[in-house]
């Protein structure tokens, strides 16, 4: 849903947008920019994201890349700062990747939607349903990103910058 909101906002700003799962992208060479939704799991980029980035390393160094990272499922600042630290650590493992923009966005959790093997872990099934996504902030970030991409200027909120949780409900 977050990727859809980002893509919709970019499209409303006049950019041509294709929303695709990373395993459906054969090449990034036809694009002048790529905006990736990259999940962090247990402090690491999801394996599909790592594969995507490594397989397209050369091409991604020639175009603008922006990241949004679904993260904390609660609005506690320590969770958000932890997600930013995890992202920093992961980006340090990819010194060739210098995202023009990045944003940690809230995540959502619903144990009823867990797949195997996660759904068989009793502790995970006890976590309450939560959603820390701030839809207004996500749209503002995507709108700012669109403006920067159109103008060819530096993009908003450097991936190593400071973004914070908001109390606005989405």
C-alpha positions as CSV (number, residue, x, y, z in Angstrom):
1,X,0.0,0.0,0.0
2,X,2.9,2.4,0.7
3,X,4.4,1.8,-2.7
4,X,1.0,2.5,-4.3
5,X,0.7,5.8,-2.4
6,X,4.2,6.9,-3.4
7,X,3.6,5.9,-7.1
8,X,0.2,7.6,-7.1
9,X,1.7,10.8,-5.7
10,X,4.6,10.7,-8.2
11,X,2.1,10.2,-11.0
12,X,-0.2,13.0,-9.9
13,X,2.9,15.2,-10.1
14,X,3.3,14.5,-13.8
15,X,5.9,11.8,-13.7
16,X,5.6,8.6,-15.7
17,X,5.5,5.9,-13.2
18,X,5.6,2.1,-13.4
19,X,4.8,0.2,-10.1
20,X,6.4,-3.2,-10.1
21,X,7.6,-5.8,-7.7
22,X,11.4,-6.0,-7.8
23,X,11.3,-9.6,-8.9
24,X,9.4,-8.4,-12.0
25,X,12.1,-5.9,-13.1
26,X,14.5,-7.3,-15.7
27,X,16.4,-4.1,-16.2
28,X,16.5,-0.5,-14.8
29,X,18.3,0.9,-17.8
30,X,15.1,2.3,-19.4
31,X,14.5,4.5,-16.4
32,X,16.0,7.8,-15.3
33,X,15.1,7.2,-11.7
34,X,14.2,4.3,-9.4
35,X,12.2,4.6,-6.2
36,X,12.6,1.4,-4.1
37,X,10.5,0.3,-1.2
38,X,13.0,-1.7,0.8
39,X,12.0,-3.6,3.9
40,X,14.3,-4.2,6.8
41,X,14.0,-7.6,8.5
42,X,16.0,-8.2,11.6
43,X,18.3,-5.3,10.8
44,X,19.0,-6.4,7.2
45,X,17.6,-5.4,3.9
46,X,15.2,-8.1,2.7
47,X,17.0,-10.7,0.6
48,X,15.0,-9.8,-2.5
49,X,16.1,-6.2,-2.2
50,X,19.8,-7.3,-1.7
51,X,19.6,-9.5,-4.8
52,X,18.0,-6.7,-6.8
53,X,20.6,-4.1,-5.8
54,X,23.5,-6.4,-6.4
55,X,22.3,-7.7,-9.8
56,X,21.7,-4.1,-11.1
57,X,24.6,-2.5,-9.3
58,X,26.2,-1.0,-12.4
59,X,23.0,0.4,-13.9
60,X,21.9,1.8,-10.5
61,X,25.1,3.9,-10.3
62,X,24.1,5.8,-13.4
63,X,20.5,6.8,-12.4
64,X,18.9,8.5,-9.4
65,X,17.8,6.1,-6.7
66,X,15.4,6.9,-3.8
67,X,14.4,4.6,-1.0
68,X,11.5,4.4,1.3
69,X,11.8,1.9,4.2
70,X,8.7,0.5,5.8
71,X,9.8,0.3,9.4
72,X,8.5,0.7,12.9
73,X,5.1,-0.6,13.6
74,X,4.7,1.7,16.6
75,X,5.3,5.4,17.0
76,X,8.0,5.2,19.6
77,X,11.0,7.4,18.7
78,X,13.5,4.7,19.8
79,X,12.0,2.4,17.2
80,X,12.3,5.1,14.5
81,X,15.9,5.9,15.4
82,X,16.7,2.2,15.5
83,X,15.3,1.8,12.0
84,X,17.4,4.7,10.7
85,X,20.5,3.2,12.3
86,X,19.7,-0.2,10.7
87,X,19.3,1.5,7.3
88,X,22.7,3.3,7.8
89,X,24.4,0.0,8.6
90,X,22.9,-1.6,5.5
91,X,23.8,1.3,3.3
92,X,27.4,1.1,4.6
93,X,27.5,-2.5,3.2
94,X,26.7,-1.0,-0.2
95,X,29.3,1.8,-0.5
96,X,28.6,2.0,-4.3
97,X,24.9,3.0,-3.6
98,X,24.3,6.6,-2.7
99,X,20.6,7.1,-2.6
100,X,19.5,10.6,-3.5
101,X,16.6,10.4,-1.1
102,X,15.4,8.2,1.6
103,X,12.6,8.0,4.1
104,X,11.8,5.7,6.9
105,X,8.1,5.3,6.9
106,X,6.0,3.5,9.4
107,X,5.0,-0.1,8.9
108,X,2.0,-2.2,9.7
109,X,1.7,-5.6,11.5
110,X,-1.1,-8.0,11.5
111,X,-0.3,-11.5,12.7
112,X,-3.2,-12.9,10.7
113,X,-1.3,-12.1,7.5
114,X,1.9,-13.8,8.5
115,X,3.2,-16.6,6.2
116,X,5.0,-19.7,7.1
117,X,7.2,-20.1,9.1
118,X,6.4,-16.9,11.0
119,X,2.7,-17.8,11.6
120,X,3.7,-20.8,13.8
121,X,5.7,-18.7,16.3
122,X,3.3,-18.1,19.3
123,X,5.0,-14.9,20.4
124,X,4.4,-13.3,16.9
125,X,0.7,-14.3,17.0
126,X,0.3,-12.4,20.3
127,X,1.6,-9.0,18.9
128,X,-1.4,-6.7,18.5
129,X,-2.4,-5.4,15.1
130,X,-0.7,-2.0,14.5
131,X,-0.1,0.5,11.8
132,X,2.4,3.4,12.2
133,X,2.2,4.6,8.6
134,X,1.7,8.4,8.4
135,X,0.0,8.7,5.0
136,X,0.1,12.5,4.9
137,X,3.9,12.5,5.6
138,X,4.4,9.8,3.0
139,X,2.5,11.8,0.4
140,X,4.5,15.0,1.3
141,X,7.8,13.1,0.9
142,X,6.7,11.6,-2.5
143,X,5.5,15.0,-3.7
144,X,8.8,16.7,-2.7
145,X,10.6,13.8,-4.4
146,X,8.6,14.4,-7.6
147,X,9.5,18.1,-7.6
148,X,13.1,17.4,-7.1
149,X,13.2,14.7,-9.8
150,X,11.4,17.0,-12.3
151,X,13.8,19.9,-11.5
152,X,16.9,17.7,-11.5
153,X,17.8,19.0,-8.1
154,X,18.9,17.2,-5.0
155,X,16.1,15.1,-3.7
156,X,14.5,15.6,-0.2
157,X,15.6,13.9,3.0
158,X,18.9,12.4,2.2
159,X,18.8,8.7,3.0
160,X,21.3,9.4,5.8
161,X,19.3,12.3,7.1
162,X,16.8,12.7,9.9
163,X,13.2,11.7,9.5
164,X,11.0,11.3,12.4
165,X,7.7,9.7,13.3
166,X,4.6,11.8,13.2
167,X,1.4,11.6,15.3
168,X,-0.8,12.2,12.2
169,X,-3.0,9.2,11.7
170,X,-3.3,7.7,8.2
